[in-house]
Amino acid sequence: MSTTGLIEWAYPLAESLLAESLPRRWKHSVGVAERARTIAPILGADAELMEAAAVLHDIGYSPDLAKTGFHPLDGARYLRDVAGADERVVRLVAHHSCAWMEAEARGLREELESEFPREHPHLNDALCYCDMNTTPDGTPTNPVDRVNEIAGRYGPDSLIGTFIRRAEPEILASTARVLERLTKR
């Protein structure tokens, strides 16, 4: 699949997987895609790719796709094996928002990294920025509040709570790198 028409393909797919079963997750995904549009000037030719990955990044939460319980891996496998998605979108979904750290905590890091090479670091930063600057309801926020919200929702001693605190420095660094690129534009 080429990147031409990628957005038109991605939105209905994500909506079909999330809107009915997980309406809040769908709102979040739409909000993440909206953040992607706001940083399009620093993405150049990859702007459409980023928006598509943004709206699709959480499809692995869909009850129809959840196989391992690790949504980046489940979503990426579906996109690769069933949807025939653009390889770069698949890689971005697989590795969004420091997924390797959560994969490590779940004993899935080797599996994740052997199946899905990482995309260019500036694109990984951009997707992390979009995700971590969007509330569960799809509205803008900042990464500190977002990390606190995630840790609070899952509990500080949970796998997710522990992972998100461990990932927080990299999340903040990713956001800073994107903001730096935006100010230099």
Stockholm file with secondary structure:
# STOCKHOLM 1.0

chainA/1-185         MSTTGLIEWAYPLAESLLAESLPRRWKHSVGVAERARTIAPILGADAELMEAAAVLHDIGYSPDLAKTGFHPLDGARYLRDVAGADERVVRLVAHHSCAWMEAEARGLREELESEFPREHPHLNDALCYCDMNTTPDGTPTNPVDRVNEIAGRYGPDSLIGTFIRRAEPEILASTARVLERLTKR
#=GR chainA/1-185 SS CCSTTHHHHHHHHHHHHHTTTCHHHHHHHHHHHHHHHHTHHHHGGGHHHHHHHHHHTTGGGSTTTCSSSCHHHHHHHHHHHTSCCCHHHHHHHHTTTTHHHHHHHHTCHHHHHHHSCCCCHHHHHHHHHHHHTBCTTSCBCCHHHHHHHHHHHHCTTSHHHHHHHHHHHHHHHHHHHHHHHHHHC
#=GC SS_cons         CCSTTHHHHHHHHHHHHHTTTCHHHHHHHHHHHHHHHHTHHHHGGGHHHHHHHHHHTTGGGSTTTCSSSCHHHHHHHHHHHTSCCCHHHHHHHHTTTTHHHHHHHHTCHHHHHHHSCCCCHHHHHHHHHHHHTBCTTSCBCCHHHHHHHHHHHHCTTSHHHHHHHHHHHHHHHHHHHHHHHHHHC
//
